[in-house]
Amino acid sequence: MASLALGIAAGTTNAAFSTLCRTPNYRRPSRRLRISCVGWDPEGILGRPQTGHIARREFQRRLEKDADAREAFEQEIREEKRRREALRLSRVIPDTAAELIEYFLDTEAQELEFEIARLRPRLNEEFFAQIKFELGQLRFAVNKTEDMEDRLIELEALEKAIQEGIEAYDKMEGDLIKAKGSLTKILTSKDLKATLLDMVEKNEINRSLLALLDENIASANRNDQKEAAAFMEKLRGAMLKYITV
């Protein structure tokens, strides 16, 4: 039997972090908040970028028809993943709350979710007290400069993004703890069908449990545990019949 995966998948909190990019009149003279697009099209194969569901479907159809475009797209995704992993390894975690604010302000929008998960214990009362202290100084300054106005916008957006990110992360972590217990119960059950039916009655078969099972299947495949992976694939099919959330 494959060992139960302990890794935590990234939470879906992109809406919270996009606040940093949507703030009206937002300017960053001293820092770069870079958004890297994975829809890379250097040769103009796919035409001008578009938004919306219809545009995404058209983009998908073009990728399916054009092997070169698909390979370019997948290559860009791989390169972006390597770039982000290298960036994570290169960053030094600061010691003080004030430095941690600057650390988050210098964090790319796509990486905020990861950094919130990694630094969750540091995002405490001391951290938010430092943000509020700096916000108070800026809001009640007698002679505000343009840089001070920019800083105020940055800090307000950052505070909101981190608060929403923490809320999403804490909920995800709670769901994962429950899912780990449920998956352990299933994998150690002597009567799998009875266990699944019992869990259905308690509404314990959900998407969080399915996601954790997928992590275990992927782990088993990486470690060449073919029998365990096959068993869990079969289990996944059975769970899909009962999934409610």
CYANA upper distance limits for C-alpha pairs under 8 A (distance plus 0.5 A):
  1 MET  CA    187 LEU  CA      8.37
  1 MET  CA    228 ALA  CA      5.79
  2 ALA  CA    216 ASN  CA      7.71
  2 ALA  CA    220 ALA  CA      6.68
  2 ALA  CA    225 GLN  CA      7.77
  2 ALA  CA    228 ALA  CA      6.01
  2 ALA  CA    229 ALA  CA      8.07
  3 SER  CA    216 ASN  CA      7.98
  4 LEU  CA    180 LYS  CA      8.20
  4 LEU  CA    183 LEU  CA      8.40
  4 LEU  CA    184 THR  CA      7.75
  4 LEU  CA    216 ASN  CA      6.83
  5 ALA  CA    212 LEU  CA      7.83
  5 ALA  CA    215 GLU  CA      7.03
  5 ALA  CA    216 ASN  CA      5.89
  5 ALA  CA    219 SER  CA      7.94
  7 GLY  CA    215 GLU  CA      8.43
  8 ILE  CA    173 GLU  CA      8.21
  8 ILE  CA    176 LEU  CA      8.06
 10 ALA  CA    113 GLU  CA      7.78
 10 ALA  CA    114 PHE  CA      7.49
 11 GLY  CA    113 GLU  CA      7.81
 11 GLY  CA    168 ALA  CA      7.37
 11 GLY  CA    169 TYR  CA      6.63
 11 GLY  CA    172 MET  CA      6.84
 12 THR  CA    168 ALA  CA      7.94
 13 THR  CA     17 PHE  CA      7.37
 13 THR  CA    113 GLU  CA      7.35
 13 THR  CA    164 GLU  CA      8.20
 13 THR  CA    165 GLY  CA      6.49
 13 THR  CA    168 ALA  CA      6.75
 13 THR  CA    169 TYR  CA      8.46
 14 ASN  CA     18 SER  CA      6.66
 14 ASN  CA    110 GLN  CA      8.38
 14 ASN  CA    113 GLU  CA      8.03
 15 ALA  CA     19 THR  CA      7.62
 16 ALA  CA    160 LYS  CA      8.08
 16 ALA  CA    161 ALA  CA      5.52
 16 ALA  CA    162 ILE  CA      8.28
 16 ALA  CA    164 GLU  CA      6.24
 16 ALA  CA    165 GLY  CA      6.75
 17 PHE  CA     21 CYS  CA      8.42
 17 PHE  CA    109 ALA  CA      6.76
 17 PHE  CA    110 GLN  CA      8.35
 17 PHE  CA    112 LEU  CA      7.35
 17 PHE  CA    113 GLU  CA      8.08
 17 PHE  CA    161 ALA  CA      5.60
 17 PHE  CA    162 ILE  CA      8.20
 17 PHE  CA    165 GLY  CA      7.88
 18 SER  CA     22 ARG  CA      6.91
 18 SER  CA    109 ALA  CA      7.45
 18 SER  CA    161 ALA  CA      8.41
 19 THR  CA     23 THR  CA      6.69
 19 THR  CA    157 ALA  CA      6.73
 19 THR  CA    160 LYS  CA      8.41
 19 THR  CA    161 ALA  CA      6.98
 20 LEU  CA    109 ALA  CA      7.86
 20 LEU  CA    154 GLU  CA      7.89
 20 LEU  CA    157 ALA  CA      6.00
 20 LEU  CA    158 LEU  CA      7.20
 20 LEU  CA    161 ALA  CA      7.83
 21 CYS  CA     26 TYR  CA      8.18
 21 CYS  CA    109 ALA  CA      8.37
 22 ARG  CA     26 TYR  CA      8.14
 23 THR  CA    153 ILE  CA      8.16
 23 THR  CA    157 ALA  CA      7.81
 26 TYR  CA    150 ASP  CA      7.66
 26 TYR  CA    153 ILE  CA      7.73
 26 TYR  CA    154 GLU  CA      8.50
 27 ARG  CA    150 ASP  CA      6.91
 28 ARG  CA     32 ARG  CA      7.23
 28 ARG  CA     33 LEU  CA      8.32
 28 ARG  CA    150 ASP  CA      7.55
 31 ARG  CA    105 LEU  CA      8.48
 31 ARG  CA    106 ASP  CA      7.05
 32 ARG  CA    106 ASP  CA      7.67
 33 LEU  CA    106 ASP  CA      7.39
 33 LEU  CA    107 THR  CA      7.52
 33 LEU  CA    108 GLU  CA      5.82
 33 LEU  CA    109 ALA  CA      7.16
 34 ARG  CA    108 GLU  CA      6.17
 34 ARG  CA    109 ALA  CA      7.57
 35 ILE  CA    108 GLU  CA      7.47
 35 ILE  CA    109 ALA  CA      7.13
 35 ILE  CA    110 GLN  CA      7.71
 36 SER  CA     80 GLU  CA      8.36
 38 VAL  CA     73 PHE  CA      7.55
 38 VAL  CA     76 GLU  CA      6.61
 38 VAL  CA     77 ILE  CA      6.23
 38 VAL  CA     80 GLU  CA      7.81
 39 GLY  CA     73 PHE  CA      6.76
 39 GLY  CA     76 GLU  CA      8.33
 40 TRP  CA     72 ALA  CA      7.71
 40 TRP  CA     73 PHE  CA      6.33
 40 TRP  CA     76 GLU  CA      6.87
 41 ASP  CA     45 ILE  CA      6.78
 41 ASP  CA     46 LEU  CA      6.98
 41 ASP  CA     69 ALA  CA      7.93
 41 ASP  CA     72 ALA  CA      7.79
 41 ASP  CA     73 PHE  CA      7.76
 44 GLY  CA     48 ARG  CA      8.00
 45 ILE  CA     69 ALA  CA      7.22
 46 LEU  CA     59 PHE  CA      7.61
 46 LEU  CA     62 ARG  CA      7.50
 46 LEU  CA     69 ALA  CA      8.08
 50 GLN  CA     55 ALA  CA      6.11
 50 GLN  CA     56 ARG  CA      8.15
 51 THR  CA     55 ALA  CA      6.08
 51 THR  CA     56 ARG  CA      7.34
 52 GLY  CA     56 ARG  CA      6.79
 53 HIS  CA     57 ARG  CA      6.76
 54 ILE  CA     58 GLU  CA      6.72
 55 ALA  CA     59 PHE  CA      6.58
 56 ARG  CA     60 GLN  CA      6.67
 57 ARG  CA     61 ARG  CA      6.72
 58 GLU  CA     62 ARG  CA      6.75
 59 PHE  CA     63 LEU  CA      6.83
 60 GLN  CA     64 GLU  CA      6.77
 61 ARG  CA     65 LYS  CA      6.83
 62 ARG  CA     66 ASP  CA      6.46
 62 ARG  CA     69 ALA  CA      8.34
 63 LEU  CA     67 ALA  CA      7.33
 63 LEU  CA     69 ALA  CA      6.33
 63 LEU  CA     70 ARG  CA      5.36
 64 GLU  CA     70 ARG  CA      7.46
 66 ASP  CA     70 ARG  CA      6.74
 67 ALA  CA     71 GLU  CA      6.62
 68 ASP  CA     72 ALA  CA      6.66
 69 ALA  CA     73 PHE  CA      6.59
 70 ARG  CA     74 GLU  CA      6.65
 71 GLU  CA     75 GLN  CA      6.45
 72 ALA  CA     76 GLU  CA      6.68
 73 PHE  CA     77 ILE  CA      6.92
 74 GLU  CA     78 ARG  CA      6.82
 75 GLN  CA     79 GLU  CA      6.67
 76 GLU  CA     80 GLU  CA      6.49
 77 ILE  CA     81 LYS  CA      6.64
 78 ARG  CA     82 ARG  CA      6.79
 79 GLU  CA     83 ARG  CA      6.59
 80 GLU  CA     84 ARG  CA      6.66
 81 LYS  CA     85 GLU  CA      6.71
 82 ARG  CA     86 ALA  CA      6.64
 83 ARG  CA     87 LEU  CA      6.65
 84 ARG  CA     88 ARG  CA      6.70
 84 ARG  CA    111 GLU  CA      8.46
 85 GLU  CA     89 LEU  CA      6.89
 86 ALA  CA     90 SER  CA      6.73
 87 LEU  CA     91 ARG  CA      6.92
 93 ILE  CA    100 LEU  CA      8.17
 93 ILE  CA    103 TYR  CA      8.29
 94 PRO  CA     99 GLU  CA      6.25
 94 PRO  CA    100 LEU  CA      6.21
 94 PRO  CA    103 TYR  CA      7.79
 95 ASP  CA     99 GLU  CA      7.34
 95 ASP  CA    100 LEU  CA      7.73
 96 THR  CA    100 LEU  CA      6.62
 97 ALA  CA    101 ILE  CA      6.85
 97 ALA  CA    126 GLU  CA      7.29
 97 ALA  CA    127 PHE  CA      5.56
 97 ALA  CA    130 GLN  CA      7.00
 98 ALA  CA    102 GLU  CA      7.28
 98 ALA  CA    127 PHE  CA      8.13
 98 ALA  CA    130 GLN  CA      6.96
 98 ALA  CA    131 ILE  CA      8.44
 99 GLU  CA    103 TYR  CA      6.68
100 LEU  CA    104 PHE  CA      6.79
100 LEU  CA    127 PHE  CA      8.34
101 ILE  CA    105 LEU  CA      6.73
101 ILE  CA    127 PHE  CA      8.32
101 ILE  CA    131 ILE  CA      7.90
102 GLU  CA    106 ASP  CA      6.68
103 TYR  CA    107 THR  CA      6.86
104 PHE  CA    112 LEU  CA      7.85
104 PHE  CA    158 LEU  CA      8.28
105 LEU  CA    154 GLU  CA      8.09
105 LEU  CA    158 LEU  CA      7.73
107 THR  CA    111 GLU  CA      6.85
107 THR  CA    112 LEU  CA      6.85
108 GLU  CA    112 LEU  CA      7.06
111 GLU  CA    115 GLU  CA      6.68
112 LEU  CA    116 ILE  CA      6.51
113 GLU  CA    117 ALA  CA      6.95
113 GLU  CA    165 GLY  CA      7.25
114 PHE  CA    118 ARG  CA      6.69
115 GLU  CA    119 LEU  CA      6.33
115 GLU  CA    120 ARG  CA      8.47
116 ILE  CA    120 ARG  CA      5.89
116 ILE  CA    123 LEU  CA      8.36
116 ILE  CA    162 ILE  CA      7.69
116 ILE  CA    165 GLY  CA      7.37
116 ILE  CA    166 ILE  CA      7.34
116 ILE  CA    169 TYR  CA      8.38
117 ALA  CA    166 ILE  CA      8.48
117 ALA  CA    169 TYR  CA      7.24
119 LEU  CA    123 LEU  CA      7.15
120 ARG  CA    124 ASN  CA      8.44
120 ARG  CA    166 ILE  CA      7.87
122 ARG  CA    127 PHE  CA      7.59
123 LEU  CA    127 PHE  CA      6.13
123 LEU  CA    128 PHE  CA      7.75
124 ASN  CA    128 PHE  CA      6.99
125 GLU  CA    129 ALA  CA      6.35
126 GLU  CA    130 GLN  CA      6.76
127 PHE  CA    131 ILE  CA      7.06
128 PHE  CA    132 LYS  CA      6.66
128 PHE  CA    159 GLU  CA      8.20
129 ALA  CA    133 PHE  CA      6.53
130 GLN  CA    134 GLU  CA      6.77
131 ILE  CA    135 LEU  CA      6.59
131 ILE  CA    155 LEU  CA      7.54
131 ILE  CA    159 GLU  CA      7.75
132 LYS  CA    136 GLY  CA      6.50
133 PHE  CA    137 GLN  CA      6.90
134 GLU  CA    138 LEU  CA      6.85
135 LEU  CA    139 ARG  CA      6.52
135 LEU  CA    152 LEU  CA      6.86
135 LEU  CA    155 LEU  CA      7.47
135 LEU  CA    156 GLU  CA      8.08
136 GLY  CA    140 PHE  CA      6.62
137 GLN  CA    141 ALA  CA      6.42
138 LEU  CA    144 LYS  CA      8.10
138 LEU  CA    148 MET  CA      7.02
138 LEU  CA    149 GLU  CA      8.18
138 LEU  CA    152 LEU  CA      6.78
139 ARG  CA    152 LEU  CA      7.88
144 LYS  CA    148 MET  CA      6.43
144 LYS  CA    149 GLU  CA      7.31
145 THR  CA    149 GLU  CA      6.88
146 GLU  CA    150 ASP  CA      6.75
147 ASP  CA    151 ARG  CA      6.61
148 MET  CA    152 LEU  CA      6.63
149 GLU  CA    153 ILE  CA      6.88
150 ASP  CA    154 GLU  CA      6.71
151 ARG  CA    155 LEU  CA      6.66
152 LEU  CA    156 GLU  CA      6.67
153 ILE  CA    157 ALA  CA      6.64
154 GLU  CA    158 LEU  CA      6.54
155 LEU  CA    159 GLU  CA      6.46
156 GLU  CA    160 LYS  CA      6.86
157 ALA  CA    161 ALA  CA      6.61
158 LEU  CA    162 ILE  CA      6.55
159 GLU  CA    163 GLN  CA      6.62
160 LYS  CA    164 GLU  CA      6.68
161 ALA  CA    165 GLY  CA      6.44
162 ILE  CA    166 ILE  CA      6.45
163 GLN  CA    167 GLU  CA      6.84
164 GLU  CA    168 ALA  CA      6.76
165 GLY  CA    169 TYR  CA      6.51
166 ILE  CA    170 ASP  CA      6.46
167 GLU  CA    171 LYS  CA      6.78
168 ALA  CA    172 MET  CA      6.65
169 TYR  CA    173 GLU  CA      6.58
170 ASP  CA    174 GLY  CA      6.68
171 LYS  CA    175 ASP  CA      6.69
172 MET  CA    176 LEU  CA      6.58
173 GLU  CA    177 ILE  CA      6.72
174 GLY  CA    178 LYS  CA      6.98
175 ASP  CA    179 ALA  CA      6.61
175 ASP  CA    208 SER  CA      6.93
176 LEU  CA    180 LYS  CA      6.53
176 LEU  CA    208 SER  CA      6.94
176 LEU  CA    209 LEU  CA      8.02
176 LEU  CA    212 LEU  CA      8.09
177 ILE  CA    181 GLY  CA      6.99
178 LYS  CA    182 SER  CA      6.76
179 ALA  CA    183 LEU  CA      6.51
179 ALA  CA    208 SER  CA      6.61
179 ALA  CA    209 LEU  CA      5.18
179 ALA  CA    212 LEU  CA      7.46
180 LYS  CA    184 THR  CA      6.58
180 LYS  CA    209 LEU  CA      7.89
180 LYS  CA    212 LEU  CA      7.85
181 GLY  CA    185 LYS  CA      6.74
182 SER  CA    186 ILE  CA      6.84
182 SER  CA    204 GLU  CA      7.67
182 SER  CA    209 LEU  CA      7.71
183 LEU  CA    187 LEU  CA      6.56
183 LEU  CA    209 LEU  CA      7.32
183 LEU  CA    212 LEU  CA      8.41
183 LEU  CA    213 LEU  CA      7.78
184 THR  CA    188 THR  CA      6.56
185 LYS  CA    189 SER  CA      6.42
185 LYS  CA    195 THR  CA      8.37
186 ILE  CA    192 LEU  CA      7.03
186 ILE  CA    195 THR  CA      7.13
186 ILE  CA    196 LEU  CA      7.82
189 SER  CA    195 THR  CA      7.30
191 ASP  CA    195 THR  CA      6.70
192 LEU  CA    196 LEU  CA      6.65
193 LYS  CA    197 LEU  CA      6.72
194 ALA  CA    198 ASP  CA      6.61
195 THR  CA    199 MET  CA      6.67
196 LEU  CA    200 VAL  CA      6.60
196 LEU  CA    205 ILE  CA      8.40
196 LEU  CA    239 MET  CA      8.10
197 LEU  CA    201 GLU  CA      6.91
198 ASP  CA    202 LYS  CA      7.04
199 MET  CA    203 ASN  CA      6.54
199 MET  CA    204 GLU  CA      5.57
199 MET  CA    205 ILE  CA      6.78
200 VAL  CA    204 GLU  CA      6.47
200 VAL  CA    205 ILE  CA      6.39
200 VAL  CA    242 TYR  CA      7.05
200 VAL  CA    243 ILE  CA      8.37
203 ASN  CA    244 THR  CA      7.73
204 GLU  CA    209 LEU  CA      8.49
205 ILE  CA    209 LEU  CA      6.96
205 ILE  CA    210 LEU  CA      8.26
205 ILE  CA    239 MET  CA      7.48
205 ILE  CA    242 TYR  CA      7.20
205 ILE  CA    243 ILE  CA      5.78
205 ILE  CA    244 THR  CA      7.15
205 ILE  CA    245 VAL  CA      8.04
206 ASN  CA    210 LEU  CA      6.92
206 ASN  CA    243 ILE  CA      5.90
206 ASN  CA    244 THR  CA      6.39
206 ASN  CA    245 VAL  CA      5.33
207 ARG  CA    211 ALA  CA      6.54
207 ARG  CA    243 ILE  CA      7.88
207 ARG  CA    245 VAL  CA      6.44
208 SER  CA    212 LEU  CA      6.82
209 LEU  CA    213 LEU  CA      6.71
210 LEU  CA    214 ASP  CA      6.71
210 LEU  CA    236 ARG  CA      7.65
210 LEU  CA    239 MET  CA      8.24
211 ALA  CA    215 GLU  CA      6.91
212 LEU  CA    216 ASN  CA      6.95
213 LEU  CA    217 ILE  CA      6.72
213 LEU  CA    232 MET  CA      7.83
213 LEU  CA    236 ARG  CA      7.81
214 ASP  CA    218 ALA  CA      6.66
215 GLU  CA    219 SER  CA      6.64
216 ASN  CA    220 ALA  CA      6.57
216 ASN  CA    229 ALA  CA      8.41
217 ILE  CA    221 ASN  CA      6.72
217 ILE  CA    228 ALA  CA      8.35
217 ILE  CA    229 ALA  CA      5.65
217 ILE  CA    232 MET  CA      6.83
217 ILE  CA    233 GLU  CA      7.56
218 ALA  CA    222 ARG  CA      6.70
218 ALA  CA    229 ALA  CA      8.26
219 SER  CA    223 ASN  CA      6.77
220 ALA  CA    224 ASP  CA      6.59
220 ALA  CA    225 GLN  CA      5.37
220 ALA  CA    226 LYS  CA      7.39
220 ALA  CA    228 ALA  CA      7.02
220 ALA  CA    229 ALA  CA      5.90
221 ASN  CA    225 GLN  CA      6.29
221 ASN  CA    226 LYS  CA      6.83
221 ASN  CA    229 ALA  CA      6.65
225 GLN  CA    229 ALA  CA      6.64
226 LYS  CA    230 ALA  CA      6.52
227 GLU  CA    231 PHE  CA      6.66
228 ALA  CA    232 MET  CA      6.72
229 ALA  CA    233 GLU  CA      6.58
230 ALA  CA    234 LYS  CA      6.78
231 PHE  CA    235 LEU  CA      6.69
232 MET  CA    236 ARG  CA      6.45
233 GLU  CA    237 GLY  CA      6.90
234 LYS  CA    238 ALA  CA      6.98
235 LEU  CA    239 MET  CA      6.70
236 ARG  CA    240 LEU  CA      6.74
237 GLY  CA    241 LYS  CA      7.48
238 ALA  CA    242 TYR  CA      7.82
239 MET  CA    243 ILE  CA      6.58
